Amino acid sequence: MTENALIEAARVSKAWPFQEAQKLLKRYPSGKPGGEPVLFETGYGPSGLPHIGTFQEVLRTTLVRRAYEALTGGAPTRLVAFSDDMDGLRKVPENIPNADLLTANLGKPLSRIPDPFGTHESFAHHNNAMLREFLDRFGFDYEFVSASDRYNSGGFDGALTWVLERNQAILDIMLPTLREERRKTYSPVLPVSPSSGVVLQVPLEVLDAATGMIRFTDEDGTVVEQSAFGGQAKLQWKVDWAMRWYALGVDYEMCGKDLTDSVTQSGKIVQVLGGRRPEGLIYELFLDENGEKISKSKGNGLTIEQWLTYGTEESLGFYLFREPKSAKQLHVGVIPKAVDEYWQFRGNLEGQALDKQLGNPVWHLLRTNGEKSGAGDTVPVTFSLLLNLVGVLGADATPEQVWSYLGNYVADATPEAHPALADMVRAALATNRDFIAPTLKRRAPSPTEAEALKALDAQLEAAGPDATAEELQNMVYEIGKDEAYGFETLRDWFKALYETLLGSPQGPRMGSFIALYGVPETRKLIAEALGAA
């Protein structure tokens, strides 16, 4: 594949990362002026720990970044992970130690509140460290920028000057969007109280934009004149977002559907400042298994730790890649399919034409960290088959047991030889222990089902332990099609096998399962089922 062929295919690809990257190509048809890198940004509010939403935003932004690089033949790019740690703490997060410490500092910038964990300079410094550790864990290529560093060092002072000079123009944009009561106290600039250190929501007067001088009334009624520069003030959220786009020169930033109005208002404000609204994607939000919006306070979501317990990192990336403009349910039940579909797409990648490769999620996921290997790789056993195996083995199944059975089906069946499969085994055991084993219940076969099981047992005995998965599957098919056993469809026969042998309403290709579990062991399952008839 030549670079020109890739560029040509990328420019007509319907894959969403390329569609997003096309926006940047239209923004800079000849590249960014001066050869500057195109700047991608993701934002993070460090009032809590990083979560799956943080991961998906950085991942999806990286996918667009890599697509833009492919589209342009390697134009320079940067990704900034921005922490809004000058924001005032509005409420104490749940499950945080020393909650009283945070309660005593409500309203203060997150970067000026003591760390309740006792490990860092401030609460924000602790959560920023967690963010960087989180992003590093997944190998993202990014630059970390914190609001407190920029505000305190004067790095935002130039942009703040423009905000103060255009204070009335910004008010003209924002006030019509607010309730009447809120309009009375609204100010684009939020001064930090010199007496309490709290970020104040009070109206103020701009005295001198060039020096940053403002006048406002402090909490105790004192009229204060101080500069807004050097960390003595921060901006309201929508104004802050626009100022950041302007100051950093952000070209692309995506966000959730809940920030649609913020994008509109911040886009108008950045134009007032003399900048340009970034390109971006507005993605749909996650839903729980009941179709309700996920809420951190309700705890009805799925954490990234939970996904990585019951699934794999690759499957998480795959699930987040698909259809970002459609709402997604996020619960344990979606994981097995995501694991298997990832490996299906990865196995198909190598043999696909270039245009199909660019529409394959795995093509994009393999490039998130600059790697391009992995096309055509497969795993010898599906995750769904593993789940059926460990389900039969029970809640106390061990990795050693699983690998012993895998030896029936996989050459050189060791974790060292098959690291991706080892990760799936770990996840399957956890899923079985916590979700499958407690719900499995085998039912007794009906008289006709019992006769079919006896026929299968006889054929397995005749076939012996060395029968292939395909041969075993054909045996199962032939019995199901035999009118003597009265199955209206093959589906009815397979359902009977799943429910009587595996204790589940659905299951794998039985030929593959028998080959994996072993012919003698499967005959024991049949004997147990017949004994219950």
Steps between C-alpha positions, in 0.01 A plus 500: 500500500650833391453824690316655204261203484429538871436874467267452205304227679487703823356802322194305385463275805166509684659389830414764760862583601576587137176697472607702803853540366355637176372797701858587588611459141235754399612726785860494379504399129871580480589397855503713811678832440870500575510122505358501852354172624123465503397507866255247640368548854313296759373648825487353849335629816717380791228509765495121473713214374536417128227271370382326185375829355850642532641198318248513217559868433877465483472183291253643251696822468815297438320302230415826320859620548644186339242519219606860428864396490415223251284737297782754466795265464634579845419867576618593853250474786485541877255376761453702818326346802375805688407495868260771617647502850431868569131417522345551844394183684118500495426182693692229680534186284384170646749233609775754573688477831508792744179648361500762776822642358333558165182632659706765681643611164191507284511774238877521482695409186567127487872569480490694830318240708706258717521146366262278701716201404804667657734417212514815288521878519125540448182311413544600135866394498392157626231460234726642228759239591231233475400634159856485369551152642170398343593633155853361520358158587339487156799646319336821378726762341401830662621818671356582840394861566334622819287812538664588832848501344385729220298735719760522780799544271335772295483275195136594450542870580511604135173322427349633824575852379282438194224357719504812719505733200206316345316447830180669380497312169528172689219607734287575194547137390448337838229702680215408260572131573464538879207510739412848624627434853833371370550803277522724808822334624651369177848608400730344236786546748492333843732670750670299773417649841816642663351420843362146460662373180158404364417544130224763517184514287456878517460783251808712447622814328795502261724793597795445266516207261868552425604447863214265580359728771147417609269615781253280688341451841653222711300256713534722810368807316841655441551665162817353348715622216750244374645364180336205329845385387736251660235262630294761685197419286372235263230503237148363489485155336381598152724806492790295634455239229498767230803677651689170506423434133630849421807494724619151404392511138280191523391361163297197607308402812205264536247487781185329621148587393437662839743780405329592172389840630844564648659440159264752344562775756874437531524504121350849492728618780821377337406701189459810718854436628629488144538124481324216324283226639668159472365223284346220700260214544204505739462142616210324667507407868512160666191324634467226759336163431157655561562770241543774761771764485806401698560709811809489719289595802256213433783257434302336218788497255789270427847606609805444286636268771185289471531478123863394527404242764235333285640585158817615325655834416462436127130424537445827688663697220295309244172567681573870531601527134164392367237765412598786732187695405274224629422445868670193644399276784790450735470192719669164546263329256647682197857387566508141365372602157752788486788263578402257226418764240836668555682179410269435205581842355869457576512160331329643190725805471797355313297356213286808442533750217638836609164678505356223721803516729443871558145421607617225736509625861813296570697685230445818700545346844836347407625848411396685815851474644686508170511123446389337177552131574235245587310469173378145452569391857238272649434310821432124480192508725215749521416673825146363488640146476726567797201622699316177426802297602552675833124487558515121489808499724318705765562808711824360646662430161870584485723621215688171516178306439406720207841464338488123543177491299639746246766238434225296329452775246807725485858418411754600764223595744688721747448860611851585380429375148160669483507824705181641342317176576638509856338840548170358374530203737550739793195705397286190439576361845406831663177528297406143585574542870299820539220471244464163326551231764243648743230488228568169321239231547480188287154366433405137450449395136157403370452137393567575132799721589633215715482265201693750288763533772537122511555499124763773532673309778516187284648692210757668726602160636549372146687812388754486782702781658677607180197614300535850355273791587350485151430126523339551840289785370372285212398230751300750697336635183395158374331408828315832508373447144384145567119506503500214751583746778227749415694828494316756288823688433869453567471800730275295732760222516786737577290677762435162665874427502582838654234475768557136599880482471620856559222650711465798268235609246770562241844369422776429250539277197464166668768336287753759616388465860525119497846518343610751764339333800590151378288212374524296825410802713206586273372144532508546877283813462254299291494224764423758770220647288352157432523416868285804575240406236 
